[in-house]
Amino acid sequence: MKKAACLAILGTGSEVGKSIVATALCRLFVNKGINVAPFKAQNMSNNSGVTPEGLEMGRAQIVQAEAAKIPPHVDMNPILLKPTSDIGSQIVLLGEVVTNNTAGEYHNNKNVLFSKACEALDRLRKSYDLIVMEGAGSCAEVNLMARDIVNLRMAKYADAPVILVSDIHRGGVFGQIIGTLACLSNKQQKMVKGFIINRFRGDINLFKDGVRWIEGKTGKKVFGVVPWYDHFHIEAEDSVVIENPAVVSRGEVDDRAIAVIRL
């Protein structure tokens, strides 16, 4: 049986827009008549959602499944880590709690978990024509690459071309892209086929020189520049994002306030 093709959406860092880009691609492909499904090997989040079967998985993949016009399934996010402390997490495997691990224990079990994630991906590839895979954080964390199960290692397993997402809104987009590639081996660099620049504000004509510079410096294509948006939001993973809280009201502000204590 022919396996579905895979496309990996990896990032230069956390919160650069991987989830939103993957969501957009799921809707784009399904609207073109392609039977597409999302996949993320591992999520770390206490913002989990529930499937129709009553099993837990990451919210981003639930949103992506909706974008793909299919019901969410735990194979789309086989491993969910729910932090219990700075050094420990509850391990949810295929939607069910299996154990609690310290960071060290989890890393020692990663090969077993990687196998489980690969099995989940293989099942999806038998049912769909295309899998849009999402990475986690930066794909170039050199101290974590040997134990990676969600970024380049998973993309290599799936023989998936990689699109690297970077966020221009925070500044430093050129350094993000060039620095990420510099941290990768030659083989890993060849997996990266091009870039998507996320959250651009202003006149795109003023960034054309930047696009040409990136393409000239890397020999890889900038596939697109996503304009600034604030009408679409996927809940942040890892923790409540107090450093960058969502706007809850655009009305007049009075002297009342709500404080959230982060413990």
N, C-alpha and C positions, 0 to 999 in steps of 0.2 A: 504494500500500500504506500502510495506517495505521501511524504510528509509535507506539511505546510511550510512555506517560506517564513522566515523570521526577519524582523527589522528591530534593531536595538537602539533605544533612545537613552543615551548616557549624558552625564553632565560634567561641567567644570567645577561644580560645587553643589551644596545644598540649596534648595529653594530657588534654583535658576529657572524653573518652569518645565521640568521633565514631565511631570504628571499632566500638565495642561496641554503640552505639545502632543503627548501620547493620546490624550483624550480627543484632541482635534483630529489626529490622524485616523483614529478609530471611526469617527463620524465621516470623515472624508472618504475613507475606503469603502465603508458600508454603503454610502450614497452612490458610489460607483459600481455597486453590485458585487463587491468582494465580501466573502464570508470571513469576517475578521474577528479576532478575540484579543483581549489584553493579557499581559502576563508580567508579574514581578515576583522573582524568586523569594525575596525576603523583604518584609516591611518591619520597621520598628515604630510602633505607635500604640498609644492608649486610645486613640480615636478609631476604634475598629467599628465595622458594620456587621450586619447579620444577613446571611443568604436566605433564600426561600426555604432551605432545609434546616434553618436554625443554627448554622455554623458561622464561626467568626472569620473575617478576612479584612484586609485593609480597605478603607473607604475609597481611596483613589481608584482602585481596581473595580469597585462597585460602580463608581461614576463612569469609568471607561467602558464597562460592560453595557451600561445604559446608552452610552454614546454609540456603541457598536450594535445596539438594538437586540441584545441577547441577555438572558438572565445571568446574574453573577454566579460563579462557581468557585469553590475553594482551590481548584487547580490553577486558577488565575493568580492566586497569592498563597502558595502552599505553606510558607513559613511566616508567622507573625510573632514578633517579639514585643511583649508588653512590659516596659520597664517597671521594676519594683523598687529599685534603688539606683544609685550612681554606678554600681558595679554588678547589677543582677537584673534578670528579666524572667518573666513567665514565658515559656515556649508553647506556642499554639501551632500544631502541625495538622495541616489539612482540616482546619476549622475547629480542632479540639485541643484542650489543654493537655500537655503530656508531662511537663515537669517545670521546675524552676532551676535556672542555672546562673552561676556567676559568669562574668565575662570570660574568665579562663576556661571554665567547664564548657561553655558554649563553643569557644574556638577549638577545643579538643574534639568536639563532636561534629565539626563542620563538614568533614568528608561524607559522613552518613547523611547529614541534612542536604548536602549538595546532590547526592544520589536521589533523595526523595523529591527535590525540586526538579531534577532532570526527568524523573518519571512523570511528574505532573505536566511538565511541558510537552513531553512525548504524547501524553493522552490528548492534550489540546490539539496538537499538530495532526492527529488522526481525524479530528472533527471539523477543523476549519481550514481555510485556504491560506490565511496569513495571520501571523501572530505579531502584535506590536509589543515588544518587550521594553520594560522600563528599568533603568538602573537605580542606584541609590547614592546620594551624596556625590562626591567627586569620584570619578573612575581612576584617578591618578594618585591615590593615597599610598605612597610607596611602602609604608610600614604595614599596610593591610593587604597588599596585592597577593601575597602568597596564600592568604586565607580567604580570598574573595570568592563569594558564591553568587553574586548578584550583578556584577558589572561585566568586565572583559572576559572572565572565565566562563560565565554563562553565555555570553555572545559567541565565544569561540566554540562552545559545545553545540550551539544551534547553527553555527556557520552563518551568523547574522552580520550583515553590514552595519556599521555603527554611524549614527548621526550624533554629533556632539552639540549639546545645547548650552548656551552661555547667556548671561543676563547683563545687558548693557546699562540697565537702569542704575545699578550700583556703582558703575564706573569700572575701568580697568579691563574691559572686555578683550582687548588685544593681548594683555598679559595673561588673562585667564586661558585663552586658547593656545597661545604659544607655550606657556608654562605647562599646561596639561600635556601637550604633545611631547615636550622635552622630557617629561617624567616617564614616558612609555618606551618600551623596547621598539626596535625597528618593525618587528612583526606586528606588535600591537598598533603602532602608528598606521600600518597598512590597512588595518581593520576599519579605521576611521575614514569614511568616504566624504564627509563634509560637515557643515555646521549650520545651525539655526541660531540666529541672534534674537533673543527674546526681549520684549518690553522696551521698544524704541520710542522715544518721544520726539516730536518735532518733524522737520522736513526731511524725508528720506533722501532727497537729493544731496543733502549735506553729508550723508554717510557713504555715498558711492565710492569716494576715495578710500574709505576705510575697508569696504568690501574688497576692492581691488588689492589693497595692501595685504589683507588676510589671505586672499587666494594666491597672490604672488609669493608670499612668504612660506606658505604651507604646501602649495601645489594641489590644494583641495578646494572644492566648491563651497561657497556660501549658498545653501539651498533657499534660504529665505530670511527675511527680517520681519519679526512679528511686532506690529504696532502696540503701543501702550493700551492696556485694557484694565477696567476695574469692575466690569459687569459680570465677570465669571470668576468663581472662587472655589477651590477644593480645599477642604480643611487641612491645615498643616499637620504633618506627622511629628513624632518625637515628643512634643510638649505643646502647651499653650504658648503661642508666640507673643509673649508680652513685649519683646523688643520691637515688634512690628505689628501692633494690634490692628484688627480689622476695624474699619469705620462702621459704627453701629447706627449713627444718625447723622444726617446732613441738615437737620433743622437748627433752630436757634439754640444756643448753648446757655443754660442757666447755671446757678452755683451748685447744683447737685452733681455728685460724682460717685462712681463705683470704683472701689479699689479691689484688685485681685492679688492675694498673697501667694507668692510662688514658694512652696516648701521643698 
